[in-house]
Amino acid sequence: MKTAIIGAGAWGTALAIQASKSAETALWSYSTEEASLFNKARENVYYLPDVKIPEAIEITADIEKTLDADIWLFVPPSKFFRDIARKFSALPYKDKILVSATKGLEFPSEKRMSEILSEELSGARGVCVMSGPTHAEEVARGIPSSLVAASGDIEVARVVQDIFSTETFRVYTNDDVVGVEICGAVKNVIAVSAGMLRGLGYGDNTMAALVTRGLAEIRRLALIFGAKETTFSGLAGVGDLIVTCISRHSRNGRLGEELARGKTLDEVLASTKSVAEGAETVKTLKKLSEEMQIELPISCAVYDVLYSGADVLATLKSLMTRPLKDERE
C-alpha cells in the first residue's frame, strides 16, 4: 500500500518516517519552497531538525503525487484543516482511507477533524483518527511509543494499525472516535495550564492535581457527546494527558510557561513556527461551556489568560478558591 502524509510539520514528518518502514510513502507540504528545502537537506529543518528523512520518502508540494496513495493521513494545524481537506476533495478520493492525526476542534463550528473529513470528502472508503501519548521528537528517533487508531469501521482501523505498527511504534485499535478526538483536543488546553504552573515555579503536587482534575474536565465534556468511559483510562485519554502536561517537548506547555513569565499570546506565537493547538481549541471550549452550560473551569481559565488579559497567578488563585464540592460531582 502507499501512504501520503498531508502536512510536513514535526508530527507529519515523524509519521512519514514510521509509514515508510512498511509502505511507499509521500510527504506533502503546502509550500514548494519548504518541500524543496527538506528534499535537499533530507531533514525537516524547521520543525524536526537533526532527524534524517529516509531517501525512500518522496517529499513534494505537488498534490498530484498523492493520487496513487491508498491512505491519506491529514496532519495540518486544526485552523487550516478544512481548507486543506477541501483542496484534496478536488482529486478522486472515493477509494481512499482518510486519517486525521490532528488534535483540535474547529472554531467556530465546534467540529472534530474526522467530521471535517467526512464533510469535505464524503463517501471515502473510511475515516480514522490517530491519537495518543506521542511526541514527534521521540517517535521520529525510534523511541518506543504507542497510540490508537480509532474508527467506526474497525477494519479501517486495522488497516491503519498494520501500516504504522513497527517494533518501536505500537498501534492499538479503538472504535470510540468521539472520545479519542475530544481527549486529544482538550488535553492540549490542559497542557497550556500545566506550562503556566511550571512557569510559576510550582511542583509535583500542583501538577498532579491539575492532571487529575483536567481528566475530570475532559471526561465531563466527552461523555456529553457520547464518548465511551474506557477511553479516558487509555492511551488517548490519561496517557496523552500525562505526557503532554509533563513533557519538555510540549509546544502547549512552552506556551503556558512563556505566558506565566509575562509574555503575551501574540509575542509567544510570533517567536516560533510551531503551532500550540491549545490556543485555538480553547476558543471552542469556551464557546461550548457557555452555550451548553458545561463546567470547564480549567479551560475557561486558560481562555481568560490567553484572550481576556487575565493574570496567571490571580487566575490560579480563583480556581483554588472556587466553591468546595464533592470530588465525584
HUKA-V148576 format. One record per residue. N is the residue number from 1. RES is the residue in three letters. SS is DSSP state (2 for helix, 1 for strand, 0 for the rest). PHI is phi in whole degrees, 0 to 359 (* if undefined). OMEGA is omega in whole degrees, -180 to 180 (* if undefined). Layout:
<<N,RES,SS,PHI,OMEGA> <N,RES,SS,PHI,OMEGA>>
//
This chain:
<<1,MET,0,*,177> <2,LYS,1,245,-179> <3,THR,1,239,173> <4,ALA,1,244,177> <5,ILE,1,264,-173> <6,ILE,1,255,-175> <7,GLY,0,125,-172> <8,ALA,0,256,171> <9,GLY,0,280,-179> <10,ALA,2,298,-177> <11,TRP,2,290,177> <12,GLY,2,300,179> <13,THR,2,295,179> <14,ALA,2,297,179> <15,LEU,2,290,176> <16,ALA,2,297,178> <17,ILE,2,298,178> <18,GLN,2,295,-177> <19,ALA,2,297,-176> <20,SER,0,293,179> <21,LYS,0,285,-179> <22,SER,0,226,-176> <23,ALA,0,212,171> <24,GLU,1,296,-168> <25,THR,1,225,172> <26,ALA,1,243,177> <27,LEU,1,244,-175> <28,TRP,1,261,175> <29,SER,0,246,177> <30,TYR,0,290,-173> <31,SER,0,249,176> <32,THR,2,299,180> <33,GLU,2,297,180> <34,GLU,2,295,179> <35,ALA,2,299,179> <36,SER,2,296,180> <37,LEU,2,296,-179> <38,PHE,2,295,178> <39,ASN,2,296,-178> <40,LYS,2,293,-177> <41,ALA,2,276,-170> <42,ARG,0,51,-177> <43,GLU,1,199,174> <44,ASN,1,276,-170> <45,VAL,0,292,-179> <46,TYR,0,275,-168> <47,TYR,0,246,-177> <48,LEU,1,213,-177> <49,PRO,1,293,176> <50,ASP,1,70,174> <51,VAL,1,242,-178> <52,LYS,1,288,173> <53,ILE,0,269,-177> <54,PRO,0,306,-180> <55,GLU,0,300,-178> <56,ALA,0,292,-180> <57,ILE,0,278,177> <58,GLU,1,275,179> <59,ILE,1,262,-171> <60,THR,1,212,170> <61,ALA,0,248,-180> <62,ASP,0,270,-177> <63,ILE,2,298,-180> <64,GLU,2,295,-178> <65,LYS,2,289,179> <66,THR,2,263,-172> <67,LEU,0,300,-175> <68,ASP,0,269,177> <69,ALA,0,284,176> <70,ASP,0,276,-180> <71,ILE,1,238,169> <72,TRP,1,254,179> <73,LEU,1,255,-176> <74,PHE,1,265,178> <75,VAL,0,215,172> <76,PRO,0,279,174> <77,PRO,0,304,-177> <78,SER,2,302,-179> <79,LYS,2,298,-178> <80,PHE,2,248,-172> <81,PHE,2,299,-177> <82,ARG,2,295,180> <83,ASP,2,299,179> <84,ILE,2,291,179> <85,ALA,2,300,180> <86,ARG,2,295,177> <87,LYS,2,299,-179> <88,PHE,2,281,178> <89,SER,0,291,177> <90,ALA,0,284,179> <91,LEU,0,264,172> <92,PRO,0,296,-175> <93,TYR,0,223,-173> <94,LYS,0,299,-179> <95,ASP,0,265,-175> <96,LYS,0,269,163> <97,ILE,1,269,-178> <98,LEU,1,257,-178> <99,VAL,1,235,171> <100,SER,1,253,172> <101,ALA,0,242,178> <102,THR,0,264,-178> <103,LYS,0,253,-179> <104,GLY,0,184,175> <105,LEU,1,232,-179> <106,GLU,0,285,176> <107,PHE,0,248,6> <108,PRO,0,263,-173> <109,SER,0,290,-177> <110,GLU,0,71,-177> <111,LYS,0,280,170> <112,ARG,1,280,-175> <113,MET,2,295,179> <114,SER,2,294,177> <115,GLU,2,293,178> <116,ILE,2,295,178> <117,LEU,2,299,-179> <118,SER,2,293,178> <119,GLU,2,282,-173> <120,GLU,2,278,179> <121,LEU,0,233,-175> <122,SER,0,296,175> <123,GLY,0,90,177> <124,ALA,0,292,-178> <125,ARG,0,301,179> <126,GLY,1,183,179> <127,VAL,1,234,-177> <128,CYS,1,219,173> <129,VAL,1,233,176> <130,MET,1,242,-178> <131,SER,1,201,179> <132,GLY,0,157,-175> <133,PRO,0,281,-172> <134,THR,0,222,172> <135,HIS,0,266,-177> <136,ALA,2,305,-177> <137,GLU,2,301,-179> <138,GLU,2,269,179> <139,VAL,2,301,-177> <140,ALA,0,296,-179> <141,ARG,0,265,176> <142,GLY,0,79,176> <143,ILE,0,286,-174> <144,PRO,0,309,-175> <145,SER,1,213,178> <146,SER,1,219,172> <147,LEU,1,210,-180> <148,VAL,1,239,169> <149,ALA,1,250,-174> <150,ALA,1,245,178> <151,SER,0,206,173> <152,GLY,0,293,175> <153,ASP,0,253,-172> <154,ILE,2,296,177> <155,GLU,2,292,175> <156,VAL,2,295,178> <157,ALA,2,300,-179> <158,ARG,2,290,176> <159,VAL,2,297,179> <160,VAL,2,296,177> <161,GLN,2,304,-177> <162,ASP,2,294,-178> <163,ILE,2,292,-169> <164,PHE,2,264,-178> <165,SER,0,287,176> <166,THR,1,223,-180> <167,GLU,0,290,178> <168,THR,0,242,-175> <169,PHE,1,219,-174> <170,ARG,1,259,-178> <171,VAL,1,249,174> <172,TYR,1,258,175> <173,THR,1,263,-177> <174,ASN,1,201,178> <175,ASP,0,251,-178> <176,ASP,0,263,-178> <177,VAL,2,298,-178> <178,VAL,2,300,-178> <179,GLY,2,297,-179> <180,VAL,2,297,-178> <181,GLU,2,289,180> <182,ILE,2,292,176> <183,CYS,2,302,-178> <184,GLY,2,295,-179> <185,ALA,2,284,-173> <186,VAL,2,288,-179> <187,LYS,2,299,177> <188,ASN,2,295,178> <189,VAL,2,289,177> <190,ILE,2,299,180> <191,ALA,2,294,175> <192,VAL,2,299,179> <193,SER,2,293,176> <194,ALA,2,297,176> <195,GLY,2,297,177> <196,MET,2,300,180> <197,LEU,2,297,177> <198,ARG,2,296,179> <199,GLY,2,297,177> <200,LEU,2,277,178> <201,GLY,0,89,-180> <202,TYR,0,281,-170> <203,GLY,0,247,-170> <204,ASP,2,293,-179> <205,ASN,2,301,-178> <206,THR,2,295,-179> <207,MET,2,295,179> <208,ALA,2,297,178> <209,ALA,2,296,-180> <210,LEU,2,297,-179> <211,VAL,2,299,-178> <212,THR,2,294,180> <213,ARG,2,286,174> <214,GLY,2,295,178> <215,LEU,2,296,177> <216,ALA,2,298,180> <217,GLU,2,292,177> <218,ILE,2,300,-179> <219,ARG,2,299,-179> <220,ARG,2,303,-179> <221,LEU,2,286,-173> <222,ALA,2,295,-180> <223,LEU,2,297,178> <224,ILE,2,299,-177> <225,PHE,0,265,172> <226,GLY,0,98,178> <227,ALA,0,294,180> <228,LYS,0,264,-175> <229,GLU,2,303,-175> <230,THR,2,295,-177> <231,THR,2,295,-175> <232,PHE,2,292,179> <233,SER,2,268,-176> <234,GLY,0,260,-177> <235,LEU,2,299,-179> <236,ALA,2,284,-180> <237,GLY,2,262,-176> <238,VAL,2,297,-180> <239,GLY,2,299,-179> <240,ASP,2,292,179> <241,LEU,2,297,-179> <242,ILE,2,299,-174> <243,VAL,2,294,-178> <244,THR,2,287,-180> <245,CYS,2,281,-174> <246,ILE,2,256,-170> <247,SER,0,281,174> <248,ARG,0,287,-180> <249,HIS,0,276,-170> <250,SER,0,292,176> <251,ARG,2,292,177> <252,ASN,2,293,177> <253,GLY,2,297,179> <254,ARG,2,297,176> <255,LEU,2,300,180> <256,GLY,2,298,179> <257,GLU,2,298,-179> <258,GLU,2,295,178> <259,LEU,2,296,180> <260,ALA,2,294,179> <261,ARG,0,271,172> <262,GLY,0,107,179> <263,LYS,0,282,175> <264,THR,0,272,178> <265,LEU,2,302,-179> <266,ASP,2,298,179> <267,GLU,2,295,-180> <268,VAL,2,293,-177> <269,LEU,2,295,-179> <270,ALA,2,287,-174> <271,SER,0,266,-176> <272,THR,0,213,173> <273,LYS,0,275,-177> <274,SER,0,289,-178> <275,VAL,0,253,172> <276,ALA,0,261,-173> <277,GLU,0,300,-178> <278,GLY,2,300,-179> <279,ALA,2,293,178> <280,GLU,2,273,-176> <281,THR,2,297,-176> <282,VAL,2,298,177> <283,LYS,2,294,177> <284,THR,2,292,-180> <285,LEU,2,295,176> <286,LYS,2,298,179> <287,LYS,2,296,179> <288,LEU,2,297,-180> <289,SER,2,301,-178> <290,GLU,2,285,-176> <291,GLU,2,289,-173> <292,MET,2,253,-180> <293,GLN,0,55,177> <294,ILE,0,263,-179> <295,GLU,0,280,179> <296,LEU,0,231,-171> <297,PRO,2,296,-179> <298,ILE,2,292,-180> <299,SER,2,298,180> <300,CYS,2,292,177> <301,ALA,2,294,177> <302,VAL,2,298,178> <303,TYR,2,301,-178> <304,ASP,2,299,179> <305,VAL,2,290,-175> <306,LEU,2,288,-168> <307,TYR,2,238,180> <308,SER,0,241,176> <309,GLY,0,74,-179> <310,ALA,0,291,177> <311,ASP,0,285,-175> <312,VAL,2,298,-177> <313,LEU,2,295,179> <314,ALA,2,296,180> <315,THR,2,292,177> <316,LEU,2,299,179> <317,LYS,2,299,179> <318,SER,2,294,176> <319,LEU,2,292,-177> <320,MET,2,289,-176> <321,THR,0,250,174> <322,ARG,0,295,180> <323,PRO,0,307,-178> <324,LEU,0,290,-175> <325,LYS,0,205,173> <326,ASP,0,284,-178> <327,GLU,0,301,-174> <328,ARG,0,272,180> <329,GLU,0,294,*>>
//
